[in-house]
């Protein structure tokens, strides 16, 4: 396992981790999460064939947490670009989970797909701050919003406990629950507030994607509703939709063996540029 610090948009320091050798796969985590979300990928046989890279998004994990600089799509795009450039990643497959899907599309909107060979969207959003965005979110998730931004420690922590529970279909092992809760509560309330205080739609960029797309979604996702990926599948010409039964918002955690197998197959089927 190798770690790096990369300077992203607005000179924000991003904590980056990588493992393995081969074709690069770059993972972008979701709202209030961490690169640790991808533990079951980094500790798998994927590293025998691929170079896995993940980073803590701005405001998350061990990356910088400025008071602002979260409402500009260009800054998010620059973060991804900086990781790709500094680590010399070419023919990349981008994997965006939840809010990370929005960040992936921020990047595509600003820099195109020249350095990409494929995109995987996992329970992802493509828009925020719009009526469509709200319609694609689960009602139980929306009920937690006030607690996400609370500066009261007890209320904030209790909300994040509920959020972690909501992310999965079956109950988590207590150690896994505490592990996830830890990297969720590291994110300050002002960051969670700012993450939601954006208005952007990348549905047009999604529809225009000119690389293969794998859509992965749990049928029991209570955070980003399955209807979201159904809508994406209707829009994207070269898209494969993979449903995970009895799975919530984290297919890569709840069903890691299948997720890793499908990601490996997708990567093998998207050859590098000549």
C-alpha positions, 0 to 999 in steps of 0.5 A, a space after each residue: 500500500 502506497 500513500 501520496 499527498 496531491 494538491 487539487 483544486 484551490 491547492 487543497 491537499 488530497 490524501 491518496 492511497 494506491 495498491 497493485 500494479 497494472 491498468 489503473 482504476 480510480 475510486 471516488 467515494 460518496 457523501 461523508 465517506 472515505 477512501 477506506 470505503 473501498 477496503 474490500 477492493 484494496 484487500 482483494 485479488 484485484 491488486 494482482 491485475 490492476 493498479 487501484 487508486 482512491 483518495 479522500 475527497 476534499 473535506 473528508 478523511 485525511 484530506 484538507 477541510 476548508 470552510 468553503 470551496 465545495 460548491 464549484 464543480 470545476 474544483 471537484 474536477 480539478 481534484 480528480 484531474 490532479 490525482 490522474 496527472 500526478 500519479 501518471 494514470 492513463 487509460 483509467 476506469 473511474 468508479 464513482 459511488 453515490 456523490 462520487 458519481 457527481 464528482 466523476 461527471 464534474 471531471 468529464 464535464 471539464 476534461 472529457 474522457 481522453 484519459 478514460 477507458 470506462 466509467 462505473 457508477 455505483 448507486 450514483 447521483 448525476 444531479 444535486 439541488 434540483 427537483 430530479 435530484 430530490 426525487 431520486 433520494 430515499 425518504 428515510 435519507 432525506 429525513 436525516 438532512 437536518 442531523 447531517 449539518 447539526 453542530 451538536 455532537 450527540 445529534 450529529 453522531 446519532 444521525 451518522 449512526 442512522 445513516 450508516 445503518 441506512 446504507 446497508 440492507 442487512 445489519 452490519 457486523 458491529 466492528 464494521 459498523 464502528 469502522 464506517 461510523 468513524 470515517 463518517 463522523 470525521 467529516 465536519 458538519 460544515 462540509 456535509 452542509 456545503 456538499 448539499 449546497 450545490 445546484 448542478 445537473 450532469 444528465 447531459 454529460 452522462 448521456 454524452 459519455 463516449 466510453 463504456 459505462 457499468 451501472 451498479 445498484 442495490 435493489 434495496 438502496 434506501 439512499 439513492 433510489 434504484 430509479 436513478 440507475 434505471 434513468 441512466 440506463 435509458 440515457 446512456 447508449 453504451 451502458 450495462 446495468 447490474 442489479 444486486 438483489 437484497 443489497 443496499 447502497 454499498 454493493 462493493 461492501 455488501 457483496 464484494 466478491 461479486 462486485 470485484 468479479 464484475 469490475 474485473 470483467 468490465 476492466 478487461 472488456 475495456 481495452 487501453 487506447 493504442 
